[in-house]
Amino acid sequence: MGEDNRRPTGDDSLEVVEIETESVDDEGNLVIDDLLVAVDGKGKIVATDETVAVFTSEGDAVVDEKLSVTGDDGNLQTVEEDISVIEADE
């Protein structure tokens, strides 16, 4: 069986993976989801930083950024969340 070079190597370094998706919701808003994931050398997720931005056709925007880290129980726990609402000038 061959070695999978895309996985962490077992050392103490962190690998950061970014996943970005774009879609249009039922109301016609553009939704962009940008997720950064930090993975340790054993392949476990240790932190995430997710930014979701929703842009309306009127020019309004809602940006939700959430930072989470792995807690003692092994589950991700939100440590900071910032929601910004930006209304277009009329």
PDB file with one MODEL, atoms N, CA, C and O in Angstrom:
MODEL        1
ATOM      1  N   MET A   1       0.847  -1.176   0.000  1.00  0.00           N
ATOM      2  CA  MET A   1       0.000   0.000   0.000  1.00  0.00           C
ATOM      3  C   MET A   1       0.887   1.230   0.000  1.00  0.00           C
ATOM      4  O   MET A   1       1.864   1.290   0.746  1.00  0.00           O
ATOM      5  N   GLY A   2       0.556   2.219  -0.832  1.00  0.00           N
ATOM      6  CA  GLY A   2       1.359   3.433  -0.949  1.00  0.00           C
ATOM      7  C   GLY A   2       1.096   4.414   0.173  1.00  0.00           C
ATOM      8  O   GLY A   2       0.081   4.340   0.866  1.00  0.00           O
ATOM      9  N   GLU A   3       2.041   5.345   0.339  1.00  0.00           N
ATOM     10  CA  GLU A   3       1.911   6.369   1.369  1.00  0.00           C
ATOM     11  C   GLU A   3       1.037   7.512   0.870  1.00  0.00           C
ATOM     12  O   GLU A   3       1.155   7.926  -0.284  1.00  0.00           O
ATOM     13  N   ASP A   4       0.160   8.025   1.731  1.00  0.00           N
ATOM     14  CA  ASP A   4      -0.700   9.156   1.389  1.00  0.00           C
ATOM     15  C   ASP A   4      -0.004  10.430   1.852  1.00  0.00           C
ATOM     16  O   ASP A   4       0.010  10.720   3.048  1.00  0.00           O
ATOM     17  N   ASN A   5       0.571  11.193   0.934  1.00  0.00           N
ATOM     18  CA  ASN A   5       1.341  12.387   1.275  1.00  0.00           C
ATOM     19  C   ASN A   5       0.465  13.580   1.625  1.00  0.00           C
ATOM     20  O   ASN A   5       0.985  14.612   2.047  1.00  0.00           O
ATOM     21  N   ARG A   6      -0.851  13.468   1.463  1.00  0.00           N
ATOM     22  CA  ARG A   6      -1.726  14.585   1.766  1.00  0.00           C
ATOM     23  C   ARG A   6      -2.049  14.661   3.247  1.00  0.00           C
ATOM     24  O   ARG A   6      -2.577  15.679   3.694  1.00  0.00           O
ATOM     25  N   ARG A   7      -1.765  13.657   4.004  1.00  0.00           N
ATOM     26  CA  ARG A   7      -2.065  13.643   5.434  1.00  0.00           C
ATOM     27  C   ARG A   7      -0.857  14.141   6.226  1.00  0.00           C
ATOM     28  O   ARG A   7       0.274  14.069   5.746  1.00  0.00           O
ATOM     29  N   PRO A   8      -1.096  14.649   7.443  1.00  0.00           N
ATOM     30  CA  PRO A   8       0.022  15.077   8.282  1.00  0.00           C
ATOM     31  C   PRO A   8       0.989  13.924   8.540  1.00  0.00           C
ATOM     32  O   PRO A   8       0.607  12.756   8.473  1.00  0.00           O
ATOM     33  N   THR A   9       2.241  14.260   8.835  1.00  0.00           N
ATOM     34  CA  THR A   9       3.296  13.255   8.921  1.00  0.00           C
ATOM     35  C   THR A   9       3.504  12.674  10.309  1.00  0.00           C
ATOM     36  O   THR A   9       4.364  11.807  10.465  1.00  0.00           O
ATOM     37  N   GLY A  10       2.764  13.102  11.327  1.00  0.00           N
ATOM     38  CA  GLY A  10       2.937  12.564  12.667  1.00  0.00           C
ATOM     39  C   GLY A  10       3.830  13.422  13.539  1.00  0.00           C
ATOM     40  O   GLY A  10       4.008  13.103  14.715  1.00  0.00           O
ATOM     41  N   ASP A  11       4.403  14.506  13.012  1.00  0.00           N
ATOM     42  CA  ASP A  11       5.219  15.391  13.844  1.00  0.00           C
ATOM     43  C   ASP A  11       4.329  16.426  14.530  1.00  0.00           C
ATOM     44  O   ASP A  11       3.104  16.354  14.434  1.00  0.00           O
ATOM     45  N   ASP A  12       4.939  17.382  15.217  1.00  0.00           N
ATOM     46  CA  ASP A  12       4.189  18.371  15.982  1.00  0.00           C
ATOM     47  C   ASP A  12       3.737  19.578  15.158  1.00  0.00           C
ATOM     48  O   ASP A  12       3.108  20.488  15.699  1.00  0.00           O
ATOM     49  N   SER A  13       4.042  19.601  13.877  1.00  0.00           N
ATOM     50  CA  SER A  13       3.665  20.750  13.063  1.00  0.00           C
ATOM     51  C   SER A  13       2.176  20.703  12.728  1.00  0.00           C
ATOM     52  O   SER A  13       1.540  19.650  12.768  1.00  0.00           O
ATOM     53  N   LEU A  14       1.647  21.873  12.398  1.00  0.00           N
ATOM     54  CA  LEU A  14       0.249  21.975  12.001  1.00  0.00           C
ATOM     55  C   LEU A  14       0.164  22.177  10.497  1.00  0.00           C
ATOM     56  O   LEU A  14       0.999  22.855   9.898  1.00  0.00           O
ATOM     57  N   GLU A  15      -0.847  21.583   9.904  1.00  0.00           N
ATOM     58  CA  GLU A  15      -1.132  21.794   8.497  1.00  0.00           C
ATOM     59  C   GLU A  15      -2.429  22.585   8.425  1.00  0.00           C
ATOM     60  O   GLU A  15      -3.391  22.259   9.119  1.00  0.00           O
ATOM     61  N   VAL A  16      -2.467  23.620   7.593  1.00  0.00           N
ATOM     62  CA  VAL A  16      -3.665  24.440   7.450  1.00  0.00           C
ATOM     63  C   VAL A  16      -4.286  24.147   6.088  1.00  0.00           C
ATOM     64  O   VAL A  16      -3.618  24.192   5.056  1.00  0.00           O
ATOM     65  N   VAL A  17      -5.583  23.847   6.115  1.00  0.00           N
ATOM     66  CA  VAL A  17      -6.331  23.548   4.905  1.00  0.00           C
ATOM     67  C   VAL A  17      -7.422  24.606   4.775  1.00  0.00           C
ATOM     68  O   VAL A  17      -8.082  24.939   5.759  1.00  0.00           O
ATOM     69  N   GLU A  18      -7.616  25.137   3.568  1.00  0.00           N
ATOM     70  CA  GLU A  18      -8.650  26.135   3.322  1.00  0.00           C
ATOM     71  C   GLU A  18      -9.662  25.588   2.328  1.00  0.00           C
ATOM     72  O   GLU A  18      -9.301  25.036   1.289  1.00  0.00           O
ATOM     73  N   ILE A  19     -10.944  25.754   2.669  1.00  0.00           N
ATOM     74  CA  ILE A  19     -12.028  25.321   1.805  1.00  0.00           C
ATOM     75  C   ILE A  19     -12.951  26.527   1.607  1.00  0.00           C
ATOM     76  O   ILE A  19     -13.454  27.095   2.576  1.00  0.00           O
ATOM     77  N   GLU A  20     -13.169  26.911   0.350  1.00  0.00           N
ATOM     78  CA  GLU A  20     -14.041  28.050   0.066  1.00  0.00           C
ATOM     79  C   GLU A  20     -15.141  27.607  -0.887  1.00  0.00           C
ATOM     80  O   GLU A  20     -14.878  26.978  -1.912  1.00  0.00           O
ATOM     81  N   THR A  21     -16.387  27.947  -0.531  1.00  0.00           N
ATOM     82  CA  THR A  21     -17.513  27.626  -1.400  1.00  0.00           C
ATOM     83  C   THR A  21     -18.326  28.886  -1.654  1.00  0.00           C
ATOM     84  O   THR A  21     -18.391  29.784  -0.815  1.00  0.00           O
ATOM     85  N   GLU A  22     -18.942  28.932  -2.825  1.00  0.00           N
ATOM     86  CA  GLU A  22     -19.834  30.028  -3.188  1.00  0.00           C
ATOM     87  C   GLU A  22     -21.142  29.424  -3.670  1.00  0.00           C
ATOM     88  O   GLU A  22     -21.144  28.419  -4.381  1.00  0.00           O
ATOM     89  N   SER A  23     -22.259  30.040  -3.281  1.00  0.00           N
ATOM     90  CA  SER A  23     -23.562  29.576  -3.735  1.00  0.00           C
ATOM     91  C   SER A  23     -24.543  30.739  -3.715  1.00  0.00           C
ATOM     92  O   SER A  23     -24.241  31.816  -3.199  1.00  0.00           O
ATOM     93  N   VAL A  24     -25.702  30.510  -4.273  1.00  0.00           N
ATOM     94  CA  VAL A  24     -26.789  31.487  -4.253  1.00  0.00           C
ATOM     95  C   VAL A  24     -27.944  30.830  -3.509  1.00  0.00           C
ATOM     96  O   VAL A  24     -28.364  29.724  -3.849  1.00  0.00           O
ATOM     97  N   ASP A  25     -28.463  31.531  -2.473  1.00  0.00           N
ATOM     98  CA  ASP A  25     -29.545  30.959  -1.682  1.00  0.00           C
ATOM     99  C   ASP A  25     -30.900  31.185  -2.356  1.00  0.00           C
ATOM    100  O   ASP A  25     -30.971  31.762  -3.441  1.00  0.00           O
ATOM    101  N   ASP A  26     -31.976  30.728  -1.706  1.00  0.00           N
ATOM    102  CA  ASP A  26     -33.326  30.806  -2.277  1.00  0.00           C
ATOM    103  C   ASP A  26     -33.790  32.235  -2.533  1.00  0.00           C
ATOM    104  O   ASP A  26     -34.638  32.463  -3.396  1.00  0.00           O
ATOM    105  N   GLU A  27     -33.241  33.212  -1.785  1.00  0.00           N
ATOM    106  CA  GLU A  27     -33.619  34.618  -1.981  1.00  0.00           C
ATOM    107  C   GLU A  27     -32.757  35.316  -3.022  1.00  0.00           C
ATOM    108  O   GLU A  27     -32.951  36.504  -3.279  1.00  0.00           O
ATOM    109  N   GLY A  28     -31.820  34.615  -3.621  1.00  0.00           N
ATOM    110  CA  GLY A  28     -30.939  35.213  -4.626  1.00  0.00           C
ATOM    111  C   GLY A  28     -29.702  35.878  -4.048  1.00  0.00           C
ATOM    112  O   GLY A  28     -28.992  36.580  -4.769  1.00  0.00           O
ATOM    113  N   ASN A  29     -29.422  35.672  -2.751  1.00  0.00           N
ATOM    114  CA  ASN A  29     -28.237  36.243  -2.118  1.00  0.00           C
ATOM    115  C   ASN A  29     -27.009  35.390  -2.426  1.00  0.00           C
ATOM    116  O   ASN A  29     -27.100  34.165  -2.505  1.00  0.00           O
ATOM    117  N   LEU A  30     -25.875  36.039  -2.599  1.00  0.00           N
ATOM    118  CA  LEU A  30     -24.613  35.336  -2.778  1.00  0.00           C
ATOM    119  C   LEU A  30     -24.063  34.970  -1.404  1.00  0.00           C
ATOM    120  O   LEU A  30     -23.931  35.833  -0.536  1.00  0.00           O
ATOM    121  N   VAL A  31     -23.746  33.703  -1.207  1.00  0.00           N
ATOM    122  CA  VAL A  31     -23.231  33.217   0.070  1.00  0.00           C
ATOM    123  C   VAL A  31     -21.836  32.648  -0.162  1.00  0.00           C
ATOM    124  O   VAL A  31     -21.651  31.729  -0.959  1.00  0.00           O
ATOM    125  N   ILE A  32     -20.856  33.209   0.546  1.00  0.00           N
ATOM    126  CA  ILE A  32     -19.474  32.731   0.454  1.00  0.00           C
ATOM    127  C   ILE A  32     -19.081  32.178   1.825  1.00  0.00           C
ATOM    128  O   ILE A  32     -19.199  32.867   2.838  1.00  0.00           O
ATOM    129  N   ASP A  33     -18.616  30.939   1.847  1.00  0.00           N
ATOM    130  CA  ASP A  33     -18.187  30.280   3.079  1.00  0.00           C
ATOM    131  C   ASP A  33     -16.707  29.945   2.939  1.00  0.00           C
ATOM    132  O   ASP A  33     -16.321  29.153   2.080  1.00  0.00           O
ATOM    133  N   ASP A  34     -15.883  30.554   3.789  1.00  0.00           N
ATOM    134  CA  ASP A  34     -14.433  30.334   3.770  1.00  0.00           C
ATOM    135  C   ASP A  34     -14.047  29.684   5.089  1.00  0.00           C
ATOM    136  O   ASP A  34     -14.194  30.292   6.149  1.00  0.00           O
ATOM    137  N   LEU A  35     -13.554  28.449   5.031  1.00  0.00           N
ATOM    138  CA  LEU A  35     -13.217  27.678   6.220  1.00  0.00           C
ATOM    139  C   LEU A  35     -11.730  27.354   6.221  1.00  0.00           C
ATOM    140  O   LEU A  35     -11.217  26.765   5.269  1.00  0.00           O
ATOM    141  N   LEU A  36     -11.030  27.744   7.304  1.00  0.00           N
ATOM    142  CA  LEU A  36      -9.642  27.368   7.525  1.00  0.00           C
ATOM    143  C   LEU A  36      -9.622  26.344   8.647  1.00  0.00           C
ATOM    144  O   LEU A  36     -10.251  26.547   9.686  1.00  0.00           O
ATOM    145  N   VAL A  37      -8.904  25.243   8.445  1.00  0.00           N
ATOM    146  CA  VAL A  37      -8.833  24.173   9.429  1.00  0.00           C
ATOM    147  C   VAL A  37      -7.369  23.898   9.737  1.00  0.00           C
ATOM    148  O   VAL A  37      -6.565  23.702   8.825  1.00  0.00           O
ATOM    149  N   ALA A  38      -7.017  23.882  11.033  1.00  0.00           N
ATOM    150  CA  ALA A  38      -5.664  23.516  11.456  1.00  0.00           C
ATOM    151  C   ALA A  38      -5.708  22.067  11.932  1.00  0.00           C
ATOM    152  O   ALA A  38      -6.505  21.705  12.798  1.00  0.00           O
ATOM    153  N   VAL A  39      -4.828  21.241  11.345  1.00  0.00           N
ATOM    154  CA  VAL A  39      -4.782  19.806  11.645  1.00  0.00           C
ATOM    155  C   VAL A  39      -3.411  19.492  12.229  1.00  0.00           C
ATOM    156  O   VAL A  39      -2.388  19.926  11.699  1.00  0.00           O
ATOM    157  N   ASP A  40      -3.395  18.725  13.337  1.00  0.00           N
ATOM    158  CA  ASP A  40      -2.106  18.377  13.946  1.00  0.00           C
ATOM    159  C   ASP A  40      -1.452  17.203  13.213  1.00  0.00           C
ATOM    160  O   ASP A  40      -2.001  16.680  12.243  1.00  0.00           O
ATOM    161  N   GLY A  41      -0.295  16.804  13.682  1.00  0.00           N
ATOM    162  CA  GLY A  41       0.485  15.741  13.058  1.00  0.00           C
ATOM    163  C   GLY A  41      -0.179  14.382  13.090  1.00  0.00           C
ATOM    164  O   GLY A  41       0.227  13.479  12.359  1.00  0.00           O
ATOM    165  N   LYS A  42      -1.197  14.220  13.928  1.00  0.00           N
ATOM    166  CA  LYS A  42      -1.925  12.941  14.004  1.00  0.00           C
ATOM    167  C   LYS A  42      -3.199  12.968  13.175  1.00  0.00           C
ATOM    168  O   LYS A  42      -3.945  11.989  13.155  1.00  0.00           O
ATOM    169  N   GLY A  43      -3.457  14.087  12.486  1.00  0.00           N
ATOM    170  CA  GLY A  43      -4.629  14.195  11.639  1.00  0.00           C
ATOM    171  C   GLY A  43      -5.870  14.682  12.345  1.00  0.00           C
ATOM    172  O   GLY A  43      -6.960  14.618  11.776  1.00  0.00           O
ATOM    173  N   LYS A  44      -5.744  15.167  13.568  1.00  0.00           N
ATOM    174  CA  LYS A  44      -6.901  15.665  14.315  1.00  0.00           C
ATOM    175  C   LYS A  44      -7.030  17.172  14.130  1.00  0.00           C
ATOM    176  O   LYS A  44      -6.034  17.895  14.103  1.00  0.00           O
ATOM    177  N   ILE A  45      -8.281  17.637  14.003  1.00  0.00           N
ATOM    178  CA  ILE A  45      -8.544  19.063  13.889  1.00  0.00           C
ATOM    179  C   ILE A  45      -8.323  19.714  15.246  1.00  0.00           C
ATOM    180  O   ILE A  45      -8.880  19.268  16.248  1.00  0.00           O
ATOM    181  N   VAL A  46      -7.506  20.777  15.282  1.00  0.00           N
ATOM    182  CA  VAL A  46      -7.243  21.475  16.544  1.00  0.00           C
ATOM    183  C   VAL A  46      -7.877  22.858  16.580  1.00  0.00           C
ATOM    184  O   VAL A  46      -8.073  23.415  17.660  1.00  0.00           O
ATOM    185  N   ALA A  47      -8.203  23.429  15.412  1.00  0.00           N
ATOM    186  CA  ALA A  47      -8.841  24.748  15.380  1.00  0.00           C
ATOM    187  C   ALA A  47      -9.468  24.974  14.014  1.00  0.00           C
ATOM    188  O   ALA A  47      -9.038  24.412  13.007  1.00  0.00           O
ATOM    189  N   THR A  48     -10.503  25.817  14.008  1.00  0.00           N
ATOM    190  CA  THR A  48     -11.119  26.229  12.747  1.00  0.00           C
ATOM    191  C   THR A  48     -11.391  27.728  12.797  1.00  0.00           C
ATOM    192  O   THR A  48     -11.618  28.297  13.865  1.00  0.00           O
ATOM    193  N   ASP A  49     -11.363  28.346  11.640  1.00  0.00           N
ATOM    194  CA  ASP A  49     -11.719  29.748  11.495  1.00  0.00           C
ATOM    195  C   ASP A  49     -12.648  29.815  10.290  1.00  0.00           C
ATOM    196  O   ASP A  49     -12.211  29.628   9.154  1.00  0.00           O
ATOM    197  N   GLU A  50     -13.938  30.083  10.536  1.00  0.00           N
ATOM    198  CA  GLU A  50     -14.914  30.085   9.453  1.00  0.00           C
ATOM    199  C   GLU A  50     -15.511  31.473   9.292  1.00  0.00           C
ATOM    200  O   GLU A  50     -15.951  32.096  10.258  1.00  0.00           O
ATOM    201  N   THR A  51     -15.518  31.940   8.055  1.00  0.00           N
ATOM    202  CA  THR A  51     -16.143  33.214   7.725  1.00  0.00           C
ATOM    203  C   THR A  51     -17.234  32.950   6.694  1.00  0.00           C
ATOM    204  O   THR A  51     -16.976  32.414   5.617  1.00  0.00           O
ATOM    205  N   VAL A  52     -18.459  33.338   7.046  1.00  0.00           N
ATOM    206  CA  VAL A  52     -19.592  33.218   6.131  1.00  0.00           C
ATOM    207  C   VAL A  52     -20.053  34.634   5.807  1.00  0.00           C
ATOM    208  O   VAL A  52     -20.378  35.411   6.705  1.00  0.00           O
ATOM    209  N   ALA A  53     -20.080  34.962   4.525  1.00  0.00           N
ATOM    210  CA  ALA A  53     -20.522  36.283   4.084  1.00  0.00           C
ATOM    211  C   ALA A  53     -21.724  36.115   3.170  1.00  0.00           C
ATOM    212  O   ALA A  53     -21.711  35.299   2.249  1.00  0.00           O
ATOM    213  N   VAL A  54     -22.773  36.905   3.437  1.00  0.00           N
ATOM    214  CA  VAL A  54     -23.988  36.889   2.625  1.00  0.00           C
ATOM    215  C   VAL A  54     -24.160  38.283   2.040  1.00  0.00           C
ATOM    216  O   VAL A  54     -24.232  39.267   2.776  1.00  0.00           O
ATOM    217  N   PHE A  55     -24.225  38.366   0.704  1.00  0.00           N
ATOM    218  CA  PHE A  55     -24.383  39.633  -0.001  1.00  0.00           C
ATOM    219  C   PHE A  55     -25.731  39.639  -0.704  1.00  0.00           C
ATOM    220  O   PHE A  55     -26.035  38.737  -1.484  1.00  0.00           O
ATOM    221  N   THR A  56     -26.545  40.665  -0.424  1.00  0.00           N
ATOM    222  CA  THR A  56     -27.868  40.764  -1.042  1.00  0.00           C
ATOM    223  C   THR A  56     -27.792  41.578  -2.326  1.00  0.00           C
ATOM    224  O   THR A  56     -26.798  42.255  -2.591  1.00  0.00           O
ATOM    225  N   SER A  57     -28.857  41.501  -3.119  1.00  0.00           N
ATOM    226  CA  SER A  57     -28.907  42.270  -4.374  1.00  0.00           C
ATOM    227  C   SER A  57     -29.031  43.764  -4.107  1.00  0.00           C
ATOM    228  O   SER A  57     -28.735  44.575  -4.984  1.00  0.00           O
ATOM    229  N   GLU A  58     -29.471  44.142  -2.890  1.00  0.00           N
ATOM    230  CA  GLU A  58     -29.565  45.556  -2.524  1.00  0.00           C
ATOM    231  C   GLU A  58     -28.218  46.126  -2.087  1.00  0.00           C
ATOM    232  O   GLU A  58     -28.105  47.330  -1.859  1.00  0.00           O
ATOM    233  N   GLY A  59     -27.205  45.284  -1.970  1.00  0.00           N
ATOM    234  CA  GLY A  59     -25.880  45.737  -1.562  1.00  0.00           C
ATOM    235  C   GLY A  59     -25.589  45.574  -0.084  1.00  0.00           C
ATOM    236  O   GLY A  59     -24.511  45.947   0.378  1.00  0.00           O
ATOM    237  N   ASP A  60     -26.546  45.013   0.675  1.00  0.00           N
ATOM    238  CA  ASP A  60     -26.301  44.743   2.099  1.00  0.00           C
ATOM    239  C   ASP A  60     -25.413  43.512   2.245  1.00  0.00           C
ATOM    240  O   ASP A  60     -25.344  42.671   1.349  1.00  0.00           O
ATOM    241  N   ALA A  61     -24.734  43.418   3.389  1.00  0.00           N
ATOM    242  CA  ALA A  61     -23.885  42.258   3.647  1.00  0.00           C
ATOM    243  C   ALA A  61     -23.944  41.896   5.123  1.00  0.00           C
ATOM    244  O   ALA A  61     -24.029  42.766   5.990  1.00  0.00           O
ATOM    245  N   VAL A  62     -23.896  40.592   5.393  1.00  0.00           N
ATOM    246  CA  VAL A  62     -23.773  40.074   6.753  1.00  0.00           C
ATOM    247  C   VAL A  62     -22.555  39.164   6.749  1.00  0.00           C
ATOM    248  O   VAL A  62     -22.469  38.231   5.951  1.00  0.00           O
ATOM    249  N   VAL A  63     -21.606  39.442   7.652  1.00  0.00           N
ATOM    250  CA  VAL A  63     -20.388  38.651   7.737  1.00  0.00           C
ATOM    251  C   VAL A  63     -20.314  38.063   9.136  1.00  0.00           C
ATOM    252  O   VAL A  63     -20.343  38.792  10.128  1.00  0.00           O
ATOM    253  N   ASP A  64     -20.217  36.732   9.210  1.00  0.00           N
ATOM    254  CA  ASP A  64     -20.131  36.007  10.479  1.00  0.00           C
ATOM    255  C   ASP A  64     -18.797  35.278  10.513  1.00  0.00           C
ATOM    256  O   ASP A  64     -18.550  34.386   9.701  1.00  0.00           O
ATOM    257  N   GLU A  65     -17.930  35.658  11.462  1.00  0.00           N
ATOM    258  CA  GLU A  65     -16.645  34.975  11.613  1.00  0.00           C
ATOM    259  C   GLU A  65     -16.624  34.268  12.955  1.00  0.00           C
ATOM    260  O   GLU A  65     -16.905  34.865  13.994  1.00  0.00           O
ATOM    261  N   LYS A  66     -16.284  32.975  12.917  1.00  0.00           N
ATOM    262  CA  LYS A  66     -16.295  32.163  14.127  1.00  0.00           C
ATOM    263  C   LYS A  66     -14.971  31.413  14.249  1.00  0.00           C
ATOM    264  O   LYS A  66     -14.571  30.698  13.331  1.00  0.00           O
ATOM    265  N   LEU A  67     -14.288  31.581  15.397  1.00  0.00           N
ATOM    266  CA  LEU A  67     -13.044  30.885  15.681  1.00  0.00           C
ATOM    267  C   LEU A  67     -13.322  29.827  16.738  1.00  0.00           C
ATOM    268  O   LEU A  67     -13.864  30.129  17.802  1.00  0.00           O
ATOM    269  N   SER A  68     -12.952  28.592  16.443  1.00  0.00           N
ATOM    270  CA  SER A  68     -13.179  27.485  17.378  1.00  0.00           C
ATOM    271  C   SER A  68     -11.879  26.720  17.591  1.00  0.00           C
ATOM    272  O   SER A  68     -11.040  26.641  16.693  1.00  0.00           O
ATOM    273  N   VAL A  69     -11.719  26.155  18.790  1.00  0.00           N
ATOM    274  CA  VAL A  69     -10.572  25.310  19.113  1.00  0.00           C
ATOM    275  C   VAL A  69     -11.080  24.023  19.749  1.00  0.00           C
ATOM    276  O   VAL A  69     -12.201  23.962  20.254  1.00  0.00           O
ATOM    277  N   THR A  70     -10.240  23.000  19.714  1.00  0.00           N
ATOM    278  CA  THR A  70     -10.608  21.728  20.323  1.00  0.00           C
ATOM    279  C   THR A  70     -10.484  21.839  21.833  1.00  0.00           C
ATOM    280  O   THR A  70      -9.443  22.240  22.352  1.00  0.00           O
ATOM    281  N   GLY A  71     -11.553  21.482  22.534  1.00  0.00           N
ATOM    282  CA  GLY A  71     -11.569  21.520  23.997  1.00  0.00           C
ATOM    283  C   GLY A  71     -11.037  20.233  24.597  1.00  0.00           C
ATOM    284  O   GLY A  71     -10.643  19.317  23.875  1.00  0.00           O
ATOM    285  N   ASP A  72     -11.028  20.167  25.914  1.00  0.00           N
ATOM    286  CA  ASP A  72     -10.548  18.986  26.626  1.00  0.00           C
ATOM    287  C   ASP A  72     -11.368  17.744  26.287  1.00  0.00           C
ATOM    288  O   ASP A  72     -10.864  16.624  26.368  1.00  0.00           O
ATOM    289  N   ASP A  73     -12.633  17.941  25.907  1.00  0.00           N
ATOM    290  CA  ASP A  73     -13.493  16.811  25.563  1.00  0.00           C
ATOM    291  C   ASP A  73     -13.304  16.334  24.118  1.00  0.00           C
ATOM    292  O   ASP A  73     -13.948  15.377  23.689  1.00  0.00           O
ATOM    293  N   GLY A  74     -12.416  17.007  23.368  1.00  0.00           N
ATOM    294  CA  GLY A  74     -12.149  16.618  21.992  1.00  0.00           C
ATOM    295  C   GLY A  74     -13.072  17.248  20.973  1.00  0.00           C
ATOM    296  O   GLY A  74     -12.892  17.036  19.774  1.00  0.00           O
ATOM    297  N   ASN A  75     -14.060  18.021  21.415  1.00  0.00           N
ATOM    298  CA  ASN A  75     -15.001  18.678  20.506  1.00  0.00           C
ATOM    299  C   ASN A  75     -14.596  20.127  20.275  1.00  0.00           C
ATOM    300  O   ASN A  75     -13.975  20.756  21.131  1.00  0.00           O
ATOM    301  N   LEU A  76     -14.958  20.646  19.103  1.00  0.00           N
ATOM    302  CA  LEU A  76     -14.688  22.051  18.817  1.00  0.00           C
ATOM    303  C   LEU A  76     -15.585  22.942  19.661  1.00  0.00           C
ATOM    304  O   LEU A  76     -16.784  22.694  19.792  1.00  0.00           O
ATOM    305  N   GLN A  77     -14.985  23.986  20.234  1.00  0.00           N
ATOM    306  CA  GLN A  77     -15.720  24.940  21.047  1.00  0.00           C
ATOM    307  C   GLN A  77     -15.435  26.349  20.523  1.00  0.00           C
ATOM    308  O   GLN A  77     -14.279  26.723  20.326  1.00  0.00           O
ATOM    309  N   THR A  78     -16.488  27.118  20.301  1.00  0.00           N
ATOM    310  CA  THR A  78     -16.329  28.488  19.804  1.00  0.00           C
ATOM    311  C   THR A  78     -15.699  29.345  20.890  1.00  0.00           C
ATOM    312  O   THR A  78     -16.184  29.384  22.021  1.00  0.00           O
ATOM    313  N   VAL A  79     -14.614  30.033  20.542  1.00  0.00           N
ATOM    314  CA  VAL A  79     -13.952  30.922  21.502  1.00  0.00           C
ATOM    315  C   VAL A  79     -14.183  32.393  21.153  1.00  0.00           C
ATOM    316  O   VAL A  79     -14.011  33.273  21.997  1.00  0.00           O
ATOM    317  N   GLU A  80     -14.574  32.649  19.905  1.00  0.00           N
ATOM    318  CA  GLU A  80     -14.850  34.032  19.510  1.00  0.00           C
ATOM    319  C   GLU A  80     -15.770  34.022  18.292  1.00  0.00           C
ATOM    320  O   GLU A  80     -15.583  33.235  17.364  1.00  0.00           O
ATOM    321  N   GLU A  81     -16.760  34.902  18.310  1.00  0.00           N
ATOM    322  CA  GLU A  81     -17.645  35.052  17.156  1.00  0.00           C
ATOM    323  C   GLU A  81     -17.933  36.531  16.970  1.00  0.00           C
ATOM    324  O   GLU A  81     -18.249  37.243  17.924  1.00  0.00           O
ATOM    325  N   ASP A  82     -17.818  36.981  15.729  1.00  0.00           N
ATOM    326  CA  ASP A  82     -18.054  38.378  15.400  1.00  0.00           C
ATOM    327  C   ASP A  82     -18.999  38.431  14.209  1.00  0.00           C
ATOM    328  O   ASP A  82     -18.690  37.903  13.140  1.00  0.00           O
ATOM    329  N   ILE A  83     -20.148  39.066  14.394  1.00  0.00           N
ATOM    330  CA  ILE A  83     -21.119  39.215  13.317  1.00  0.00           C
ATOM    331  C   ILE A  83     -21.216  40.696  12.963  1.00  0.00           C
ATOM    332  O   ILE A  83     -21.489  41.534  13.822  1.00  0.00           O
ATOM    333  N   SER A  84     -20.987  41.008  11.680  1.00  0.00           N
ATOM    334  CA  SER A  84     -21.058  42.384  11.191  1.00  0.00           C
ATOM    335  C   SER A  84     -22.182  42.494  10.186  1.00  0.00           C
ATOM    336  O   SER A  84     -22.318  41.647   9.303  1.00  0.00           O
ATOM    337  N   VAL A  85     -22.990  43.534  10.316  1.00  0.00           N
ATOM    338  CA  VAL A  85     -24.058  43.808   9.368  1.00  0.00           C
ATOM    339  C   VAL A  85     -23.733  45.139   8.693  1.00  0.00           C
ATOM    340  O   VAL A  85     -23.580  46.165   9.356  1.00  0.00           O
ATOM    341  N   ILE A  86     -23.629  45.106   7.378  1.00  0.00           N
ATOM    342  CA  ILE A  86     -23.272  46.296   6.626  1.00  0.00           C
ATOM    343  C   ILE A  86     -24.416  46.595   5.673  1.00  0.00           C
ATOM    344  O   ILE A  86     -24.706  45.803   4.777  1.00  0.00           O
ATOM    345  N   GLU A  87     -25.066  47.739   5.864  1.00  0.00           N
ATOM    346  CA  GLU A  87     -26.184  48.133   5.014  1.00  0.00           C
ATOM    347  C   GLU A  87     -25.693  49.065   3.931  1.00  0.00           C
ATOM    348  O   GLU A  87     -24.869  49.946   4.177  1.00  0.00           O
ATOM    349  N   ALA A  88     -26.206  48.863   2.727  1.00  0.00           N
ATOM    350  CA  ALA A  88     -25.830  49.704   1.591  1.00  0.00           C
ATOM    351  C   ALA A  88     -26.383  51.109   1.789  1.00  0.00           C
ATOM    352  O   ALA A  88     -27.472  51.283   2.337  1.00  0.00           O
ATOM    353  N   ASP A  89     -25.634  52.101   1.345  1.00  0.00           N
ATOM    354  CA  ASP A  89     -26.105  53.482   1.402  1.00  0.00           C
ATOM    355  C   ASP A  89     -27.232  53.660   0.387  1.00  0.00           C
ATOM    356  O   ASP A  89     -27.172  53.132  -0.723  1.00  0.00           O
ATOM    357  N   GLU A  90     -28.257  54.409   0.782  1.00  0.00           N
ATOM    358  CA  GLU A  90     -29.385  54.624  -0.134  1.00  0.00           C
ATOM    359  C   GLU A  90     -29.205  55.877  -0.929  1.00  0.00           C
ATOM    360  O   GLU A  90     -30.058  56.215  -1.750  1.00  0.00           O
TER     361      GLU A  90
ENDMDL
END
